[in-house]
Amino acid sequence: MDIIGKFGEIVGNQSLTNPERARKLLLAGYRLQEKKLELLPDRRLPESGKYAAKIVMQGMIKALANPEKAAMISIFVPGELLRAAGLAPYSVEALSCFLTGTKCEQICLAQTEKEGFPETMCSYHRIFLGASLTDLAPRPKCILYTNLACDGNMMTFPYLQEKYQVPGFYVDVPFEKNREAVLYVADQLREARVFLEEVTGREISEEALKTAVSNSSRAGACYRKQLTLRKTKNPPTTLTNELYALFMCHLISGSEEAVKYTRLLLQDVERTPEGDGLRILWMHMMPFMQEPAQEAFNFASDVHLCGCDFIRDGFREMDPEHPYQAMAEKMVYSIYNGSVDQRIQETIDQARLVDADGVIVFTHWGCKSTAGASTLIKKEMEAAGFPTMILDGDGCNPANNTDGQTSTRLGAFLEMLREERSPRGERQSAGRAEG
């Protein structure tokens, strides 16, 4: 067994008998990793990748080490509001990914199964619930969640609110995308501000909110600018670092760190020499622990992850002069809310922008919204001229992945894309004209 596997086994076993000690071990491991990221970062990564890894790690450490100053959230709760409140957020997706990276997810999954939660439930939620059942996840200051995107939220967070006996706040996001829905959500976010003030005992100033929203707007502008260069410039990356980018635009949104990350990313893209290679647009979460996916994309010189719909959705344009409305618009007009039509159109627009060779729709285990829409997404993307593959798997539970099948299907898809190029290496552009 490798060192990380042995560490995960020790933490998992300790969580069943002495969860406080298990958490201390987990934090010790994360702090060692933080030092490694600071002193011995992976030199193959560009500066933005090194920075994102460090910042996301620090955020997780802060939440686990000081739970009295942390909020347990679903990933679409506006990070700007929590930033202004001075609370460290940790989400279902982030904690579950970290626990999987530490290889102690199976103990958590076993606890969730004992409690009677269905195996068909999203693995992120099952791991998160298991960590809470063992008290590996500490009791937070409060809980904030929304119905946006994942139906697991409506099972996980009410359960945890009762278990931990902590204050909770729920933001209802209507299915419809219109002004009335935005105003409705904005009013709820104003109530959430009052809730957080009562929970923390500190005032949240309007200026702090405007600053946080302004930071998100600046970060979004940099992110969108670097996308315009991705036709020919793609710095090296990994699935893990793309996952960090996703957390940067959601959990760490509203921060100066998010702004710095996107500035570094823009600089990295600008400095990258022009090159060739397949450009793949990714949809949904990243199976960062699955070996065939790692082999295909991590530091690859001939295959590039040139964008992700989930990340782009987080880096939206926002008006700091109207912070509640800006945060509400980000939620209401998320590609994961309402009809799948917006998600498809925005992905087509992004695919054209980066001149993608192909699209991969990752249907994570238990995610009914993406799995249910995947066939329609594939049909519409291919009608727009972008070959599309539906890749079934699990973003955080290796037990649900079949490496052999993934390797075969992924390899065949990439080879097909290579064959579709002309002999001179030029991309086939038929059907990709602006609609």
C-alpha positions as CSV (number, residue, x, y, z in Angstrom):
1,M,0.0,0.0,0.0
2,D,1.3,3.5,-0.8
3,I,1.9,6.1,1.8
4,I,-1.2,8.1,1.1
5,G,-3.3,4.9,1.1
6,K,-1.9,3.9,4.5
7,F,-2.5,7.4,5.8
8,G,-6.1,7.3,4.6
9,E,-6.6,3.9,6.3
10,I,-5.3,5.2,9.6
11,V,-7.5,8.4,9.5
12,G,-10.5,6.4,8.5
13,N,-10.1,3.8,11.2
14,Q,-9.4,6.5,13.8
15,S,-12.6,8.4,12.7
16,L,-14.7,5.4,14.0
17,T,-13.2,5.5,17.5
18,N,-11.6,8.9,18.0
19,P,-12.9,11.4,15.4
20,E,-11.1,14.3,17.0
21,R,-7.8,12.6,16.7
22,A,-8.6,11.5,13.2
23,R,-9.3,15.2,12.3
24,K,-6.0,16.2,13.8
25,L,-4.2,13.6,11.7
26,L,-6.0,14.8,8.6
27,L,-5.1,18.4,9.3
28,A,-1.5,17.4,10.0
29,G,-1.4,15.7,6.6
30,Y,-3.0,18.7,4.9
31,R,-0.6,21.1,6.6
32,L,2.4,19.1,5.4
33,Q,1.0,19.2,1.9
34,E,0.5,23.0,2.2
35,K,4.2,23.3,3.1
36,K,5.2,21.1,0.1
37,L,3.0,23.3,-2.2
38,E,4.8,26.4,-0.8
39,L,8.3,25.1,-0.8
40,L,8.4,22.4,-3.5
41,P,5.5,23.1,-5.9
42,D,5.3,20.9,-9.0
43,R,7.5,22.7,-11.5
44,R,5.5,21.4,-14.4
45,L,2.6,23.6,-13.4
46,P,2.4,27.2,-14.5
47,E,2.3,29.9,-11.7
48,S,-1.5,30.0,-11.7
49,G,-1.7,26.3,-11.1
50,K,0.7,26.4,-8.3
51,Y,-1.1,29.3,-6.7
52,A,-4.6,27.7,-7.0
53,A,-3.3,24.5,-5.4
54,K,-1.9,26.5,-2.4
55,I,-5.0,28.7,-1.9
56,V,-7.6,25.9,-2.1
57,M,-5.5,23.8,0.4
58,Q,-5.3,26.8,2.8
59,G,-9.0,27.3,2.5
60,M,-9.7,23.7,3.5
61,I,-7.3,23.8,6.4
62,K,-8.9,27.0,7.7
63,A,-12.4,25.5,7.6
64,L,-11.4,22.3,9.3
65,A,-9.1,23.9,11.9
66,N,-11.5,26.7,12.9
67,P,-15.0,25.3,12.4
68,E,-16.4,28.0,14.7
69,K,-15.5,30.4,11.9
70,A,-16.7,28.2,9.0
71,A,-19.9,27.6,7.1
72,M,-20.9,24.3,5.7
73,I,-22.4,25.1,2.2
74,S,-23.6,23.8,-1.1
75,I,-21.3,25.0,-3.8
76,F,-23.7,27.4,-5.5
77,V,-24.2,29.5,-2.3
78,P,-22.6,32.9,-3.2
79,G,-19.0,32.9,-1.9
80,E,-19.2,36.7,-2.0
81,L,-21.7,36.8,0.9
82,L,-19.6,34.5,3.0
83,R,-16.4,36.4,2.2
84,A,-18.1,39.6,3.5
85,A,-19.2,37.8,6.6
86,G,-15.7,36.6,7.4
87,L,-16.6,32.9,7.2
88,A,-14.5,30.1,5.7
89,P,-16.8,28.0,3.4
90,Y,-16.4,24.3,2.9
91,S,-18.7,22.5,0.5
92,V,-19.9,18.9,-0.2
93,E,-17.7,18.8,-3.3
94,A,-14.6,20.3,-1.9
95,L,-14.4,18.2,1.3
96,S,-15.3,15.0,-0.5
97,C,-12.6,15.5,-3.1
98,F,-10.0,16.2,-0.4
99,L,-11.1,13.1,1.5
100,T,-10.8,11.0,-1.7
101,G,-7.4,12.5,-2.4
102,T,-6.4,11.4,1.1
103,K,-7.9,7.9,0.3
104,C,-10.2,7.8,3.3
105,E,-13.4,8.0,1.4
106,Q,-14.4,4.3,1.7
107,I,-14.9,4.6,5.5
108,C,-17.2,7.6,5.0
109,L,-19.2,5.7,2.3
110,A,-19.6,2.7,4.6
111,Q,-21.0,4.9,7.4
112,T,-23.4,6.5,5.0
113,E,-24.6,3.1,3.8
114,K,-25.1,2.0,7.5
115,E,-27.3,5.0,8.0
116,G,-29.5,4.0,5.1
117,F,-28.7,6.6,2.5
118,P,-29.2,5.1,-1.0
119,E,-26.2,4.0,-3.1
120,T,-27.7,5.8,-6.1
121,M,-27.2,9.1,-4.3
122,C,-24.4,11.4,-5.5
123,S,-21.0,10.2,-4.1
124,Y,-19.9,13.7,-3.1
125,H,-22.9,13.8,-0.8
126,R,-22.5,10.3,0.5
127,I,-18.8,10.9,1.4
128,F,-19.7,14.2,3.0
129,L,-22.5,12.7,5.0
130,G,-20.2,9.8,6.1
131,A,-17.5,12.3,7.2
132,S,-20.2,14.1,9.2
133,L,-21.6,10.9,10.7
134,T,-18.2,10.0,12.0
135,D,-17.5,13.6,13.1
136,L,-14.5,13.7,10.9
137,A,-16.2,16.8,9.5
138,P,-16.4,19.2,12.4
139,R,-19.5,21.0,13.6
140,P,-19.7,24.3,11.7
141,K,-20.8,27.7,12.8
142,C,-23.8,27.5,10.4
143,I,-25.2,25.8,7.3
144,L,-26.2,27.5,4.1
145,Y,-27.6,25.7,1.1
146,T,-29.8,26.0,-2.0
147,N,-31.8,23.7,-4.2
148,L,-29.8,24.8,-7.2
149,A,-28.4,22.1,-9.4
150,C,-28.3,19.1,-7.0
151,D,-31.3,17.4,-5.5
152,G,-28.9,15.8,-2.9
153,N,-28.8,19.2,-1.2
154,M,-32.4,18.8,-0.1
155,M,-31.5,15.5,1.7
156,T,-28.0,16.3,3.0
157,F,-28.3,19.7,4.5
158,P,-31.6,19.4,6.5
159,Y,-30.2,16.1,7.9
160,L,-26.9,17.8,8.9
161,Q,-28.6,20.8,10.3
162,E,-30.6,18.5,12.7
163,K,-27.5,16.4,13.5
164,Y,-25.3,19.3,14.3
165,Q,-28.0,21.5,15.9
166,V,-26.7,24.6,14.2
167,P,-28.5,27.5,12.5
168,G,-29.3,27.0,8.9
169,F,-30.5,29.1,5.9
170,Y,-32.0,27.9,2.7
171,V,-32.1,29.8,-0.6
172,D,-34.8,28.8,-3.0
173,V,-33.9,29.3,-6.6
174,P,-36.9,29.2,-9.0
175,F,-36.7,27.1,-12.2
176,E,-37.7,30.1,-14.3
177,K,-35.0,32.5,-15.5
178,N,-36.5,36.0,-15.4
179,R,-36.4,39.3,-13.5
180,E,-39.0,38.2,-11.0
181,A,-36.9,35.2,-10.1
182,V,-33.8,37.4,-9.7
183,L,-35.6,39.8,-7.4
184,Y,-37.0,36.9,-5.4
185,V,-33.6,35.4,-4.8
186,A,-32.0,38.8,-4.1
187,D,-34.6,39.3,-1.3
188,Q,-33.6,36.0,0.2
189,L,-29.9,36.9,0.1
190,R,-30.7,40.1,2.0
191,E,-32.3,37.8,4.6
192,A,-29.2,35.6,4.5
193,R,-27.1,38.7,5.3
194,V,-29.2,39.3,8.4
195,F,-29.0,35.6,9.3
196,L,-25.2,35.7,9.1
197,E,-25.0,38.8,11.1
198,E,-26.9,37.2,13.9
199,V,-24.9,34.0,13.7
200,T,-21.5,35.7,13.7
201,G,-22.4,38.7,15.9
202,R,-20.7,41.1,13.4
203,E,-22.2,43.5,10.9
204,I,-21.8,42.9,7.2
205,S,-21.3,46.2,5.6
206,E,-22.7,47.1,2.2
207,E,-19.2,48.2,1.2
208,A,-17.8,44.8,2.0
209,L,-20.4,43.1,-0.2
210,K,-19.7,45.5,-3.0
211,T,-16.0,44.8,-2.7
212,A,-16.5,41.1,-2.8
213,V,-18.8,41.3,-5.9
214,S,-16.3,43.7,-7.5
215,N,-13.5,41.1,-7.0
216,S,-15.7,38.5,-8.6
217,S,-16.3,40.7,-11.6
218,R,-12.6,41.5,-12.0
219,A,-11.8,37.8,-11.7
220,G,-14.4,36.9,-14.3
221,A,-13.1,39.5,-16.8
222,C,-9.6,38.0,-16.6
223,Y,-10.9,34.5,-17.0
224,R,-13.0,35.3,-20.0
225,K,-10.1,37.2,-21.6
226,Q,-7.8,34.2,-21.3
227,L,-10.4,32.0,-23.0
228,T,-10.1,34.1,-26.1
229,L,-6.5,33.0,-26.4
230,R,-7.1,29.3,-26.0
231,K,-7.3,28.5,-29.7
232,T,-3.6,28.3,-29.9
233,K,-2.3,28.8,-26.3
234,N,-2.8,26.1,-23.6
235,P,-0.5,26.0,-20.6
236,P,0.0,22.6,-19.0
237,T,-2.5,21.5,-16.4
238,T,-4.0,18.5,-14.6
239,L,-7.5,17.4,-13.8
240,T,-6.8,18.3,-10.1
241,N,-5.8,21.8,-11.0
242,E,-8.9,22.3,-13.1
243,L,-10.8,21.1,-10.0
244,Y,-9.0,23.8,-8.0
245,A,-10.1,26.4,-10.6
246,L,-13.7,25.3,-10.1
247,F,-13.3,25.9,-6.3
248,M,-11.6,29.2,-7.0
249,C,-14.7,30.6,-8.8
250,H,-17.3,29.3,-6.4
251,L,-15.9,28.8,-2.8
252,I,-13.3,31.5,-3.0
253,S,-15.3,33.9,-5.1
254,G,-15.3,37.4,-4.0
255,S,-11.7,37.3,-2.7
256,E,-8.5,39.0,-3.8
257,E,-7.0,35.5,-4.1
258,A,-9.5,34.7,-6.9
259,V,-8.6,37.9,-8.7
260,K,-4.9,37.1,-8.4
261,Y,-5.5,33.5,-9.7
262,T,-7.2,34.7,-12.8
263,R,-4.5,37.3,-13.5
264,L,-1.8,34.7,-13.2
265,L,-3.8,32.4,-15.4
266,L,-4.1,35.1,-18.1
267,Q,-0.4,35.8,-17.9
268,D,0.4,32.1,-18.1
269,V,-1.8,31.7,-21.2
270,E,-0.3,34.8,-22.8
271,R,3.2,33.5,-22.2
272,T,2.5,30.0,-23.5
273,P,4.0,29.5,-27.0
274,E,1.5,28.8,-29.7
275,G,1.1,25.1,-30.3
276,D,-1.1,22.4,-31.7
277,G,-2.8,19.4,-30.1
278,L,-6.3,18.4,-29.5
279,R,-8.4,20.9,-27.6
280,I,-11.1,19.3,-25.4
281,L,-13.9,21.2,-23.7
282,W,-15.0,19.5,-20.5
283,M,-18.5,19.5,-19.1
284,H,-19.2,19.0,-15.4
285,M,-16.9,17.8,-12.6
286,M,-13.4,16.2,-13.1
287,P,-12.6,12.6,-12.2
288,F,-9.3,13.7,-10.9
289,M,-8.4,10.4,-9.3
290,Q,-9.1,8.1,-12.3
291,E,-5.9,6.9,-13.8
292,P,-7.0,6.7,-17.5
293,A,-8.2,10.3,-17.3
294,Q,-5.0,11.4,-15.6
295,E,-2.9,9.6,-18.3
296,A,-4.9,11.3,-21.1
297,F,-4.9,14.9,-19.7
298,N,-2.3,15.5,-17.0
299,F,0.6,17.6,-18.4
300,A,-0.3,16.2,-21.9
301,S,1.4,18.0,-24.8
302,D,-0.9,16.6,-27.5
303,V,-4.3,16.9,-25.6
304,H,-5.4,20.1,-23.9
305,L,-8.2,20.9,-21.5
306,C,-9.1,24.2,-23.0
307,G,-12.1,25.0,-20.8
308,C,-14.9,23.7,-18.6
309,D,-18.5,24.8,-18.6
310,F,-18.7,24.6,-14.8
311,I,-15.7,26.9,-14.3
312,R,-16.8,29.4,-16.9
313,D,-20.3,29.5,-15.3
314,G,-18.7,30.6,-12.0
315,F,-16.7,33.4,-13.5
316,R,-19.6,35.6,-14.5
317,E,-19.9,39.3,-15.1
318,M,-21.3,41.0,-12.0
319,D,-22.4,44.5,-11.0
320,P,-20.9,45.6,-7.7
321,E,-23.2,48.5,-7.4
322,H,-26.1,46.1,-6.9
323,P,-24.5,43.2,-5.0
324,Y,-27.7,41.3,-4.0
325,Q,-29.1,41.4,-7.6
326,A,-25.6,40.4,-9.0
327,M,-25.4,37.4,-6.7
328,A,-29.0,36.5,-7.5
329,E,-28.4,36.7,-11.2
330,K,-25.4,34.4,-10.9
331,M,-27.6,31.8,-9.2
332,V,-30.8,32.2,-11.4
333,Y,-28.9,32.3,-14.7
334,S,-26.5,29.5,-13.8
335,I,-26.3,26.9,-16.5
336,Y,-27.3,24.3,-13.9
337,N,-30.6,26.0,-13.2
338,G,-33.8,25.6,-15.3
339,S,-33.8,24.1,-18.8
340,V,-30.7,22.6,-20.3
341,D,-31.0,24.9,-23.3
342,Q,-28.9,27.7,-21.8
343,R,-26.2,25.2,-20.8
344,I,-26.0,23.9,-24.3
345,Q,-25.9,27.3,-26.0
346,E,-23.2,28.6,-23.7
347,T,-21.1,25.5,-24.2
348,I,-21.5,25.9,-28.0
349,D,-20.4,29.5,-27.7
350,Q,-17.4,28.4,-25.6
351,A,-16.5,25.6,-27.9
352,R,-16.5,28.1,-30.8
353,L,-14.4,30.6,-28.8
354,V,-11.6,28.1,-28.1
355,D,-12.1,26.2,-31.4
356,A,-12.6,22.9,-29.5
357,D,-11.9,19.7,-31.4
358,G,-14.3,17.8,-29.2
359,V,-16.4,17.9,-26.0
360,I,-16.5,15.4,-23.1
361,V,-19.7,15.3,-21.0
362,F,-18.8,13.7,-17.7
363,T,-21.9,12.1,-16.1
364,H,-20.9,11.8,-12.5
365,W,-22.5,8.9,-10.5
366,G,-25.8,10.1,-9.0
367,C,-26.0,13.4,-10.8
368,K,-29.4,13.1,-12.4
369,S,-29.4,16.6,-14.0
370,T,-26.3,16.0,-16.2
371,A,-27.0,12.3,-16.8
372,G,-30.6,13.0,-17.9
373,A,-29.5,15.8,-20.2
374,S,-26.4,14.2,-21.6
375,T,-28.0,12.6,-24.7
376,L,-29.6,16.0,-25.7
377,I,-26.3,17.8,-25.0
378,K,-24.4,15.3,-27.3
379,K,-27.0,15.7,-30.1
380,E,-26.9,19.5,-30.0
381,M,-23.2,19.8,-29.7
382,E,-22.6,17.5,-32.6
383,A,-25.2,19.3,-34.7
384,A,-23.1,22.5,-34.0
385,G,-20.0,20.6,-35.4
386,F,-18.4,19.4,-32.2
387,P,-17.9,15.7,-31.7
388,T,-19.1,14.8,-28.2
389,M,-18.4,11.9,-25.9
390,I,-20.5,11.0,-22.9
391,L,-18.1,9.6,-20.2
392,D,-19.8,7.8,-17.3
393,G,-17.9,7.7,-14.1
394,D,-17.6,8.9,-10.5
395,G,-15.7,12.1,-9.6
396,C,-14.8,11.0,-6.1
397,N,-15.5,7.3,-5.5
398,P,-13.0,5.1,-7.3
399,A,-15.1,2.0,-6.6
400,N,-17.7,3.2,-9.2
401,N,-15.1,3.6,-12.0
402,T,-14.2,1.0,-14.5
403,D,-10.7,2.0,-15.6
404,G,-10.4,-0.5,-18.5
405,Q,-13.6,0.7,-20.1
406,T,-12.8,4.4,-19.5
407,S,-9.3,3.9,-21.0
408,T,-10.7,2.2,-24.1
409,R,-13.5,4.6,-24.8
410,L,-11.4,7.7,-24.0
411,G,-8.6,6.5,-26.2
412,A,-11.0,5.7,-29.1
413,F,-12.6,9.2,-28.9
414,L,-9.3,11.0,-28.9
415,E,-8.0,8.9,-31.8
416,M,-11.2,9.6,-33.7
417,L,-10.6,13.4,-33.2
418,R,-7.1,13.0,-34.5
419,E,-8.2,11.3,-37.6
420,E,-10.8,14.0,-38.3
421,R,-8.0,16.5,-38.8
422,S,-6.7,17.2,-42.3
423,P,-3.3,15.8,-43.4
424,R,-1.8,19.3,-42.7
425,G,-3.1,19.2,-39.1
426,E,-5.8,21.8,-39.7
427,R,-9.1,21.4,-37.9
428,Q,-12.2,20.6,-39.8
429,S,-14.4,23.7,-39.3
430,A,-17.6,22.6,-41.2
431,G,-20.7,23.2,-39.2
432,R,-18.9,25.5,-36.7
433,A,-19.9,28.8,-38.1
434,E,-21.6,31.2,-35.8
435,G,-25.3,30.5,-35.5
